């Protein structure tokens, strides 16, 4: 079994990314993700949404179609680089446990698929606002309501997908704890982040009146891991 693992590691070094390259690709991929997602999540869409006012939200969207489209593209870039990161980390963690690394990769693809499905809500809104036929068929009042519902649906759908992302972080963290080349403390931080995501999202559904904002402190493990990959990843030995 160990001989097979050695052969697989050599294959990655000679036919694909080396472990050092995988670490750096993952690190810089996470850097892009850490820019695109907050830009869309905390700047673009909050500036367009007027809570409780569908008509004003629609006016904001129509007056700022370029900004709206930029936010959608930012999310598309985010999920694209999520795939790149998942692939690079799969390669990086294969020497630790091939099967578990593959399982982590699969769970990450499930998360991305769910998130992209949620993003269709924004794309449908963009389509509705650019369609005179939709306005004529639905009428302004119903169109405003439809746009408002779809615009808000992304957050609910995407939020639920974060439970799967929490599982991804749990698995990644466990693999890192087992790794000889990455500090175990980083794995512990990712495990804590995974638990934080799962608890936070489930809490929103199960106990919506309880403030669970303190759980967001656990998310710090992700940027710390990203910085380690960028700064120290090039020093990972090639023997896995």
Residue pairs with C-beta under 8 A, 6 or more apart in sequence:
5 95
5 98
5 240
8 94
8 95
8 98
9 19
9 94
9 95
9 238
9 239
9 240
12 18
12 19
12 22
12 91
12 94
13 19
13 238
16 91
17 25
17 88
17 91
18 238
19 91
19 92
19 95
19 181
19 236
19 237
19 238
19 240
20 233
20 234
20 235
20 236
20 238
22 88
22 89
22 91
22 92
23 88
23 92
23 229
23 233
23 234
23 236
24 229
24 230
24 233
24 234
25 84
25 85
25 88
26 85
26 88
26 89
26 92
26 229
26 233
27 226
27 227
27 228
27 229
27 230
27 233
28 230
29 81
29 82
29 84
29 85
29 88
30 81
30 85
30 222
30 225
30 226
30 229
31 226
31 230
32 77
32 78
32 81
33 78
33 81
33 82
33 85
34 222
34 223
34 226
36 74
36 75
36 77
36 78
36 81
37 74
37 75
37 78
39 71
39 74
40 71
40 72
40 74
40 75
40 78
44 67
44 68
44 70
44 71
44 74
45 71
45 151
45 154
47 60
47 64
47 67
48 57
48 60
48 61
48 64
48 67
48 68
48 71
48 151
49 57
49 60
49 151
49 152
50 56
50 57
50 60
54 144
54 145
54 147
54 148
55 144
57 144
57 147
57 148
57 151
58 129
58 143
58 144
58 147
58 148
61 68
61 125
61 129
61 147
61 151
62 129
65 126
65 129
65 130
68 122
68 125
68 126
69 126
71 122
72 119
72 122
72 123
72 126
75 119
75 122
76 119
79 112
79 115
79 116
79 119
82 108
82 111
82 112
82 115
83 108
83 109
83 112
86 104
86 105
86 108
86 109
86 112
86 168
87 105
89 101
89 104
89 105
89 172
90 101
90 102
90 104
90 105
92 236
93 100
93 101
93 104
93 172
93 175
93 176
93 179
94 101
94 240
95 240
96 175
96 176
96 178
96 179
96 240
97 175
97 178
100 171
100 174
100 175
101 175
103 171
104 168
104 171
104 172
104 175
107 164
107 167
107 168
107 171
108 165
108 168
110 164
111 161
111 162
111 164
111 165
111 168
114 157
114 158
114 160
114 161
114 164
115 158
115 161
117 157
118 153
118 154
118 157
118 158
118 161
119 154
119 158
121 150
121 151
121 153
121 154
121 157
122 150
122 151
122 154
124 150
125 147
125 150
125 151
127 134
128 134
128 143
128 146
128 147
128 150
129 147
134 143
135 143
138 146
159 201
159 204
160 201
162 197
162 200
162 201
163 197
163 198
163 201
163 202
165 197
166 193
166 194
166 195
166 196
166 197
166 198
166 201
167 194
167 198
168 194
169 190
169 191
169 193
169 194
169 197
169 221
169 222
170 190
170 191
170 194
170 195
170 198
171 194
172 187
172 190
172 194
173 186
173 187
173 188
173 189
173 190
173 191
173 192
173 193
173 194
173 221
174 187
174 191
175 187
176 182
176 183
176 184
176 186
176 187
176 190
176 225
177 184
177 187
177 188
177 191
178 187
179 187
181 236
181 237
181 240
182 228
182 236
183 228
186 221
186 224
186 225
186 228
189 220
189 221
189 224
189 225
190 221
190 222
190 225
192 218
192 221
193 218
193 219
193 220
193 221
193 222
195 218
196 215
196 216
196 217
196 218
196 219
197 218
197 219
199 212
199 215
200 212
200 215
200 216
203 210
203 212
203 215
204 212
